[in-house]
Amino acid sequence: MNERIQEKLSILADAAKYDVSCSSSGGKRKNEQKGLGNAEGMGICHSFTEDGRCVSLLKILLTNHCIFDCAYCVSRRSNDVKRAAFTVDEVVDLTINFYRRNYIEGLFLSSGIFSSPDYTMERLVRIIKKLRTEHKFNGYIHVKTIPGASPELIQEAGLYADRLSVNIELPSELALQNLAPEKNYAEILTPMGQIRDGIIQNKEEKALFKKVPQFATAGQSTQLIVGASDENDLQIIKLSDSLYQGYGLKRVYYSGYVPVTDDARLPQVTQPPMVREHRLYQTDWLMRFYGFEADEILDPAHPYLDLEVDPKLAWALRNRHLFPIDVNVADKAMLLRIPGVGARSVERIVQARRFGPLTAETLKQLGVVMRRAKHFLTCRGSAPARLGELDEQQIRRQVLFGGKAVRSALVTQQLDLFAQAG
C-alpha cells in the first residue's frame, strides 16, 4: 500500500468511528459463484456474534468532505480537519486486498456529502456494484444511504448491499433544526420507508417466483446520538419503538455524545454518557425480545432511566404489586418480566417444569440470576427471599451490593432506634 492511500485510510477510517450503526447480524448472502467471501451465518465489523466471536470489517468513509455543517459532526463543513477522499477503485481494491490478507470479512461504507446527495450516493453504489459483479465479492456489505438521494439510487443500493442504514442522529425534529438545520426528518424518513417497502416487496416476490434479486436481506438500521440535545429517555425510546413498528428496523443504535467540535449549541461534557447509552440498549432489548411497551418502562412521572439498576429491575421495583410470580405455573410473558430471568432461561424453565416442580436450586442450574430474581418469585409455594420484609431501597441495595448492604442497613436501623431511645 503506497503512502498516499495509507494517509487516506488513516483519515477516513478514523472519521468513520463515530458511526456505531454497523452490526451485521442477519446477513445471509451465500457464496454460490465461487467468488470471494461469504456472509452466511456470521456478523461483520468489530462487534460480537451471539456465540461470542469477534468479527471485523473495513469501516471507512468514502470522503470526509461535507457540504453540511452539523454541529455534532467531526466532518462538518466548518471544522478545521484534514480532508481526504477515495476514488471508487481505491475502495474496491482496499476491500479485496484486505479480505485476501484475512484482515476483514466485509465492508461498512459511509460518506460525507460532497457536491450533492445524488453525487455521493451514486459513487457508493458504483463501489458495491463493482465488488459484487466484477470481483464476485460475497462478503457482508453495509451501506449508509444518503438522505436526499434519489429513490432509484437507493433501490439499486439495496440490490448489492446486505444492510442499508439511514441515520436519524438526533431524537427530535426540533433538535435537528437547532444542530443540523440543513437536514430534516422528511428527507430521513422517506428513504427509510422506501427500504421498508422494498424489503416487503422482495419477500412477496420470493414467495411467488423461484429466482428473485436480493434486496437488503439483513434489513435496515439507524443511529441516535444521546446527550447532544436535551430529549429525555422516554422521548428516545418512544421514537425507537415507532421506528421498529412503523419502518421494520432491525436495530436502533445509541451513541453517547462525544464532544468533537466546539459549538455554543452543544452541551459541555467531559465524557460521553456511557451508562445512559447502556441502559438505552437494555431498554431496547426489553422492547424487542421481552414484550415490554415503551410506556411501561418509562412514563411522564419517570422520564429518565435509572442509571443505578437495569430497566427491568427498575420496572419491577415500581410494580411490586405484580409479584411474586410462581415460576411453576406462570406463562412465558410473566416469566420474562422477572428480573434476573433471561429469554433462554424462560425456555429452559418451561421445558423443565414439564418433568416436575422447580426449586431455587433448579433455577440456578437453568441460568437464573437468583441475586435479582429471588425477590420476585416463588417456587412450590415457598419464596427464596424474605418477600414483604424488605422495602424497595433494601432490595435495591441487596441486588447491587449483596448481603453486606442489607446487614449494613439493619445495623443502621438499629443505631437509629438507639439514637431515638436516647
Backbone torsions as a table, in degrees:
resi	resn	phi	psi	omega
1	MET	NA	126.8	-178.6
2	ASN	-76.6	166.9	-173.6
3	GLU	-64.2	-34.9	-178.7
4	ARG	-63.5	-46.3	178.8
5	ILE	-66.9	-38.5	179.4
6	GLN	-61.6	-41.4	179.6
7	GLU	-65.8	-43.6	177.0
8	LYS	-59.5	-44.5	-178.0
9	LEU	-62.3	-41.2	179.3
10	SER	-62.0	-43.4	-177.7
11	ILE	-70.1	-46.7	-170.5
12	LEU	-83.8	-24.3	173.4
13	ALA	-74.1	-37.7	178.5
14	ASP	-65.8	-40.5	-179.8
15	ALA	-67.6	-24.9	-177.5
16	ALA	-80.1	-11.7	-172.0
17	LYS	-68.0	-16.8	-177.7
18	TYR	-81.4	-8.9	176.6
19	ASP	-94.2	112.0	-175.8
20	VAL	-96.2	-3.0	-173.3
21	SER	-85.5	58.8	-174.0
22	CYS	-131.4	23.4	172.6
23	SER	-69.9	147.9	-174.2
24	SER	-118.1	14.4	-179.0
25	SER	-57.0	132.4	-179.7
26	GLY	110.4	-9.8	178.7
27	GLY	-70.2	131.2	-177.2
28	LYS	-132.4	29.3	179.3
29	ARG	-71.4	122.2	-179.0
30	LYS	-95.6	151.3	176.2
31	ASN	-92.3	98.2	-177.6
32	GLU	-112.4	1.0	-176.3
33	GLN	-118.6	18.0	-178.9
34	LYS	56.4	38.6	177.8
35	GLY	-96.1	-157.5	-177.1
36	LEU	-95.3	136.9	170.8
37	GLY	78.8	168.1	179.8
38	ASN	-162.5	120.5	-179.5
39	ALA	-93.8	3.5	-175.1
40	GLU	-66.5	125.9	169.7
41	GLY	74.5	14.5	179.4
42	MET	-149.8	158.0	176.4
43	GLY	-93.5	161.3	-179.5
44	ILE	-124.5	155.9	178.1
45	CYS	100.2	173.7	177.3
46	HIS	-77.0	78.8	-178.9
47	SER	-145.3	-176.7	-177.7
48	PHE	-122.1	136.2	176.0
49	THR	-80.6	175.7	-177.9
50	GLU	-63.0	-29.6	180.0
51	ASP	-90.6	10.1	173.1
52	GLY	91.8	1.1	-179.4
53	ARG	-76.5	140.1	174.6
54	CYS	-94.4	128.4	-177.7
55	VAL	-123.6	163.6	-171.2
56	SER	-131.1	156.4	173.4
57	LEU	-146.6	160.4	172.6
58	LEU	-81.5	112.5	-175.1
59	LYS	-114.4	105.2	-175.2
60	ILE	-141.8	163.1	167.9
61	LEU	-95.6	144.8	170.6
62	LEU	-65.4	-38.6	175.9
63	THR	-156.7	154.5	172.0
64	ASN	-107.5	9.5	167.0
65	HIS	-69.7	140.2	180.0
66	CYS	-151.3	137.8	179.1
67	ILE	-83.3	-11.4	-179.8
68	PHE	-93.7	160.9	-177.4
69	ASP	-128.3	53.8	-179.1
70	CYS	-67.2	128.1	-171.3
71	ALA	-59.4	-33.9	-173.0
72	TYR	-88.6	-4.8	-169.1
73	CYS	-98.8	134.0	179.1
74	VAL	-66.6	-24.3	-178.4
75	SER	-95.2	11.3	-177.9
76	ARG	-55.0	150.6	-174.4
77	ARG	-54.1	-41.0	-174.2
78	SER	-87.4	-2.5	-178.5
79	ASN	-78.4	135.8	-177.6
80	ASP	-88.6	81.8	177.8
81	VAL	-126.6	161.0	178.6
82	LYS	-71.9	131.6	-175.9
83	ARG	-104.6	151.2	178.0
84	ALA	-155.9	163.6	177.7
85	ALA	-153.1	135.3	173.0
86	PHE	-86.4	154.9	166.1
87	THR	-86.8	167.9	177.7
88	VAL	-58.9	-47.1	-176.7
89	ASP	-66.3	-32.8	-180.0
90	GLU	-65.5	-42.4	178.5
91	VAL	-65.5	-42.2	178.8
92	VAL	-60.7	-48.0	-178.6
93	ASP	-63.8	-41.3	178.3
94	LEU	-60.7	-45.3	-178.9
95	THR	-61.0	-47.8	-178.4
96	ILE	-65.9	-45.3	-178.0
97	ASN	-67.2	-39.4	177.9
98	PHE	-67.7	-35.9	177.6
99	TYR	-67.0	-42.9	-179.8
100	ARG	-61.2	-31.3	178.9
101	ARG	-86.0	2.7	179.0
102	ASN	65.4	26.9	175.5
103	TYR	-78.7	-32.3	-173.0
104	ILE	-136.0	166.9	174.0
105	GLU	-121.8	0.3	-179.1
106	GLY	-178.7	-168.2	-172.7
107	LEU	-136.3	131.4	167.1
108	PHE	-113.7	118.0	-171.9
109	LEU	-121.6	122.6	176.7
110	SER	-132.2	-175.8	-178.7
111	SER	-168.8	149.8	161.9
112	GLY	-71.6	168.4	-176.5
113	ILE	-104.8	110.2	176.5
114	PHE	-113.3	139.8	-177.4
115	SER	73.5	-65.3	179.8
116	SER	-165.8	161.5	177.4
117	PRO	-57.3	-42.6	-179.5
118	ASP	-65.5	-40.9	179.8
119	TYR	-60.1	-42.4	-179.5
120	THR	-72.0	-45.9	-177.6
121	MET	-63.6	-35.8	-179.7
122	GLU	-62.2	-36.3	178.6
123	ARG	-73.6	-36.6	174.9
124	LEU	-61.0	-42.5	179.6
125	VAL	-65.5	-40.9	179.4
126	ARG	-60.6	-37.4	-179.9
127	ILE	-64.4	-52.4	-175.4
128	ILE	-71.5	-31.2	176.6
129	LYS	-65.3	-41.3	179.7
130	LYS	-66.0	-40.4	177.7
131	LEU	-61.1	-43.6	-176.4
132	ARG	-74.9	-45.5	-170.5
133	THR	-88.6	-40.8	-177.6
134	GLU	-87.7	-39.5	-176.4
135	HIS	-102.0	0.2	178.4
136	LYS	52.5	39.8	-178.8
137	PHE	-79.0	120.3	-177.3
138	ASN	-110.9	11.8	174.8
139	GLY	-70.9	173.3	-177.3
140	TYR	-71.5	135.5	175.8
141	ILE	-130.1	126.8	176.5
142	HIS	-120.7	126.0	-178.1
143	VAL	-119.3	131.5	173.7
144	LYS	-83.4	112.8	-179.6
145	THR	-77.1	153.7	-175.3
146	ILE	-98.6	117.3	177.0
147	PRO	-57.0	134.8	-178.6
148	GLY	95.5	-7.8	177.8
149	ALA	-72.8	157.0	-176.0
150	SER	-68.9	149.4	179.1
151	PRO	-58.1	-33.1	-178.9
152	GLU	-63.8	-40.0	179.7
153	LEU	-70.3	-38.7	178.3
154	ILE	-66.7	-39.6	176.8
155	GLN	-60.9	-43.9	-179.6
156	GLU	-66.7	-37.9	178.3
157	ALA	-60.2	-38.7	-179.8
158	GLY	-65.8	-20.7	179.1
159	LEU	-75.9	-22.6	-175.7
160	TYR	-114.9	-20.3	-179.5
161	ALA	-95.5	147.2	174.9
162	ASP	-78.1	-39.1	178.2
163	ARG	-136.1	143.6	174.3
164	LEU	-117.2	146.5	175.3
165	SER	-135.3	144.0	174.3
166	VAL	-125.5	109.4	-174.5
167	ASN	-81.9	123.0	175.1
168	ILE	-74.1	-38.5	179.4
169	GLU	75.0	-62.5	-175.6
170	LEU	-110.7	141.8	-169.8
171	PRO	-77.0	3.0	178.4
172	SER	-151.7	154.7	177.1
173	GLU	-62.6	-36.4	-179.6
174	LEU	-63.5	-44.0	178.5
175	ALA	-64.7	-37.6	179.1
176	LEU	-65.0	-41.1	178.5
177	GLN	-63.8	-33.3	-177.6
178	ASN	-79.7	-43.1	-172.5
179	LEU	-102.1	-20.5	179.1
180	ALA	-142.0	66.4	-171.2
181	PRO	-64.2	-15.3	179.0
182	GLU	-83.8	-5.1	178.2
183	LYS	-110.5	162.5	174.2
184	ASN	-150.9	158.4	-176.1
185	TYR	-62.6	-33.8	-177.3
186	ALA	-61.3	-43.0	-179.7
187	GLU	-68.4	-23.3	179.1
188	ILE	-85.5	-44.0	-175.9
189	LEU	-76.0	-26.7	179.3
190	THR	-60.7	-52.0	176.6
191	PRO	-65.0	-30.2	174.8
192	MET	-58.7	-45.6	178.4
193	GLY	-64.8	-38.2	178.8
194	GLN	-64.8	-42.8	178.8
195	ILE	-64.6	-43.5	177.2
196	ARG	-56.8	-48.5	-178.7
197	ASP	-65.3	-36.3	178.8
198	GLY	-65.1	-39.4	178.7
199	ILE	-66.4	-43.9	179.0
200	ILE	-63.0	-45.1	179.7
201	GLN	-62.5	-39.6	179.6
202	ASN	-63.0	-39.9	178.3
203	LYS	-66.3	-39.4	178.9
204	GLU	-66.0	-39.6	179.0
205	GLU	-66.7	-37.6	179.1
206	LYS	-64.4	-30.4	178.8
207	ALA	-72.7	-20.3	-176.7
208	LEU	-102.7	-33.5	-173.8
209	PHE	-121.3	152.7	-175.7
210	LYS	-73.4	-45.6	-178.2
211	LYS	-118.0	116.1	-179.7
212	VAL	-134.2	134.7	176.6
213	PRO	-59.1	141.2	179.6
214	GLN	-73.2	151.0	176.4
215	PHE	-138.8	108.5	175.5
216	ALA	40.9	59.3	-174.1
217	THR	-64.0	-21.5	177.5
218	ALA	-94.1	10.4	173.3
219	GLY	79.4	-159.6	-179.4
220	GLN	-132.2	159.0	-179.4
221	SER	-141.5	174.6	176.6
222	THR	-150.6	172.6	-179.7
223	GLN	-130.2	139.3	174.0
224	LEU	-119.5	130.6	175.6
225	ILE	-86.5	127.4	-176.0
226	VAL	-105.6	121.0	174.5
227	GLY	104.6	-7.3	176.8
228	ALA	-79.4	-22.8	176.6
229	SER	-131.4	173.3	-167.3
230	ASP	-96.7	22.6	176.2
231	GLU	-64.2	143.7	176.3
232	ASN	-85.6	173.4	-175.8
233	ASP	-66.3	-31.7	177.8
234	LEU	-61.9	-44.2	178.0
235	GLN	-62.1	-40.0	-177.5
236	ILE	-66.9	-47.0	-176.3
237	ILE	-73.4	-28.9	175.5
238	LYS	-68.4	-36.7	174.8
239	LEU	-64.4	-45.4	178.5
240	SER	-59.4	-44.5	179.8
241	ASP	-60.7	-41.0	179.8
242	SER	-67.4	-32.3	177.6
243	LEU	-70.2	-40.8	176.8
244	TYR	-63.4	-44.9	-176.1
245	GLN	-74.5	-41.7	-172.9
246	GLY	-89.6	-26.4	-174.2
247	TYR	-122.6	2.2	175.2
248	GLY	61.6	34.2	-178.7
249	LEU	-65.7	146.7	173.9
250	LYS	-78.3	-42.3	-178.8
251	ARG	-147.3	144.5	164.6
252	VAL	-110.7	125.2	179.9
253	TYR	-101.5	143.5	-178.6
254	TYR	-116.0	127.8	-177.8
255	SER	-122.3	113.7	176.8
256	GLY	-60.2	132.8	-175.1
257	TYR	-59.2	125.0	176.9
258	VAL	-107.8	120.0	-179.9
259	PRO	-70.8	108.4	-178.4
260	VAL	-115.7	-10.2	178.7
261	THR	-139.1	159.9	175.1
262	ASP	-96.8	121.2	179.9
263	ASP	-156.3	131.2	-176.7
264	ALA	-63.6	-20.8	-179.2
265	ARG	-78.3	-14.2	-175.9
266	LEU	-95.8	150.5	178.6
267	PRO	-70.3	151.1	176.9
268	GLN	-90.6	106.4	-179.3
269	VAL	-125.2	149.0	178.7
270	THR	-93.0	-25.0	178.1
271	GLN	-152.9	153.2	-179.4
272	PRO	-61.6	149.4	179.2
273	PRO	-77.8	72.8	-172.8
274	MET	-67.5	-38.2	-179.7
275	VAL	-66.5	-42.4	178.0
276	ARG	-61.4	-43.6	177.0
277	GLU	-57.8	-43.9	-180.0
278	HIS	-63.0	-42.4	179.3
279	ARG	-64.9	-35.5	177.0
280	LEU	-65.5	-39.5	176.0
281	TYR	-63.2	-41.1	178.0
282	GLN	-63.6	-40.7	177.7
283	THR	-63.8	-43.4	177.7
284	ASP	-56.5	-41.6	179.3
285	TRP	-64.0	-41.3	179.3
286	LEU	-61.9	-38.7	-179.0
287	MET	-71.2	-37.0	-175.0
288	ARG	-83.4	-32.2	-171.7
289	PHE	-124.4	-9.3	-175.0
290	TYR	-117.7	4.4	174.0
291	GLY	78.4	14.9	179.0
292	PHE	-83.9	144.4	171.6
293	GLU	-94.2	151.6	-179.5
294	ALA	-57.9	-39.6	-178.0
295	ASP	-70.5	-17.3	176.5
296	GLU	-78.5	-40.4	-174.0
297	ILE	-71.4	-41.9	177.6
298	LEU	-134.5	157.7	176.0
299	ASP	-148.6	173.2	-178.1
300	PRO	-55.4	-27.9	177.8
301	ALA	-77.3	-23.1	178.7
302	HIS	-132.6	74.4	-172.5
303	PRO	-81.3	-9.5	-178.6
304	TYR	-119.0	145.3	177.4
305	LEU	-71.4	145.8	177.0
306	ASP	-72.7	118.4	-177.9
307	LEU	-77.9	-13.9	-176.1
308	GLU	-84.4	-36.8	-178.4
309	VAL	-129.5	161.5	-178.6
310	ASP	-69.5	157.0	-172.2
311	PRO	-64.5	-29.2	178.1
312	LYS	-69.0	-42.9	177.8
313	LEU	-64.8	-41.3	178.5
314	ALA	-60.9	-41.5	178.0
315	TRP	-64.5	-43.9	-178.6
316	ALA	-63.8	-37.7	178.8
317	LEU	-66.4	-32.1	178.4
318	ARG	-79.7	-15.7	-176.4
319	ASN	-125.8	49.0	-176.1
320	ARG	-66.6	-16.3	179.0
321	HIS	-67.6	-17.2	179.1
322	LEU	-85.3	-6.1	-176.1
323	PHE	-117.5	161.1	5.1
324	PRO	-81.5	158.4	178.2
325	ILE	-107.3	130.6	178.4
326	ASP	-81.3	112.6	-174.8
327	VAL	-68.3	-15.5	-178.2
328	ASN	-84.3	-13.5	-178.2
329	VAL	-129.8	-17.5	-175.2
330	ALA	-65.9	150.1	177.2
331	ASP	-80.2	173.1	-176.2
332	LYS	-59.6	-41.2	-176.3
333	ALA	-59.5	-40.9	-179.6
334	MET	-77.4	-35.5	177.2
335	LEU	-59.8	-37.9	-179.3
336	LEU	-66.3	-16.9	-177.3
337	ARG	-93.2	-1.5	177.6
338	ILE	-80.7	123.0	176.6
339	PRO	-56.9	138.7	179.5
340	GLY	87.4	-2.8	178.5
341	VAL	-111.8	113.6	-179.4
342	GLY	-90.7	174.9	-176.8
343	ALA	-62.4	-40.5	178.6
344	ARG	-66.7	-40.3	178.6
345	SER	-62.5	-36.7	178.2
346	VAL	-61.2	-45.1	178.3
347	GLU	-60.7	-40.9	179.7
348	ARG	-67.3	-39.1	178.9
349	ILE	-62.2	-46.4	-178.6
350	VAL	-61.6	-39.7	179.1
351	GLN	-70.7	-45.1	-173.7
352	ALA	-68.3	-35.5	-175.7
353	ARG	-73.3	-7.3	172.9
354	ARG	-68.5	-21.5	-175.1
355	PHE	-104.5	-0.2	178.2
356	GLY	154.3	163.5	-179.5
357	PRO	-65.5	145.6	-177.9
358	LEU	-93.6	146.6	176.3
359	THR	-115.3	173.4	178.3
360	ALA	-60.3	-38.0	179.8
361	GLU	-67.1	-38.3	177.3
362	THR	-62.2	-42.5	-178.9
363	LEU	-61.4	-38.9	176.2
364	LYS	-58.9	-43.2	-179.5
365	GLN	-66.5	-26.1	179.4
366	LEU	-86.0	2.1	175.3
367	GLY	96.8	8.1	179.3
368	VAL	-74.6	134.4	177.2
369	VAL	-84.3	93.9	-171.1
370	MET	-67.4	-22.7	178.1
371	ARG	-58.2	-36.0	175.7
372	ARG	-89.4	-48.8	-168.3
373	ALA	-67.1	-30.0	-171.7
374	LYS	-61.4	-21.2	-180.0
375	HIS	-82.8	-4.5	-170.9
376	PHE	-132.9	9.9	-178.9
377	LEU	-142.1	164.8	171.8
378	THR	-130.2	154.5	177.6
379	CYS	-129.3	121.4	178.3
380	ARG	54.2	36.8	177.3
381	GLY	85.3	-9.9	179.8
382	SER	-109.8	150.9	-177.4
383	ALA	-106.3	132.2	177.9
384	PRO	-65.0	-24.6	179.4
385	ALA	-119.8	169.0	-178.8
386	ARG	-81.4	77.6	-176.7
387	LEU	-63.2	135.6	179.2
388	GLY	89.6	-17.7	-178.8
389	GLU	-86.7	-23.9	-177.5
390	LEU	-108.0	139.2	176.2
391	ASP	-86.4	-178.8	-175.3
392	GLU	-58.9	-43.3	-177.5
393	GLN	-68.7	-35.6	178.7
394	GLN	-68.1	-41.0	176.6
395	ILE	-63.0	-43.7	179.0
396	ARG	-57.9	-46.4	-179.0
397	ARG	-65.7	-38.2	-178.9
398	GLN	-67.5	-39.3	178.1
399	VAL	-65.6	-40.8	-176.7
400	LEU	-74.7	-39.9	-170.8
401	PHE	-122.8	-2.2	179.5
402	GLY	82.9	-165.1	-175.7
403	GLY	-62.1	-26.1	-179.2
404	LYS	-58.8	-39.3	-177.3
405	ALA	-65.8	-40.9	-178.8
406	VAL	-68.4	-42.3	177.7
407	ARG	-61.1	-40.6	178.3
408	SER	-62.4	-40.1	-180.0
409	ALA	-65.1	-40.7	179.6
410	LEU	-65.6	-40.9	177.2
411	VAL	-61.4	-42.8	179.0
412	THR	-60.6	-41.9	178.7
413	GLN	-62.9	-40.8	179.3
414	GLN	-63.7	-43.3	179.4
415	LEU	-63.0	-38.5	177.2
416	ASP	-61.8	-41.3	178.6
417	LEU	-63.1	-43.3	178.2
418	PHE	-61.3	-40.3	-179.0
419	ALA	-64.9	-41.0	-179.5
420	GLN	-67.6	-29.8	-179.9
421	ALA	-80.9	-4.2	177.7
422	GLY	83.3	NA	NA
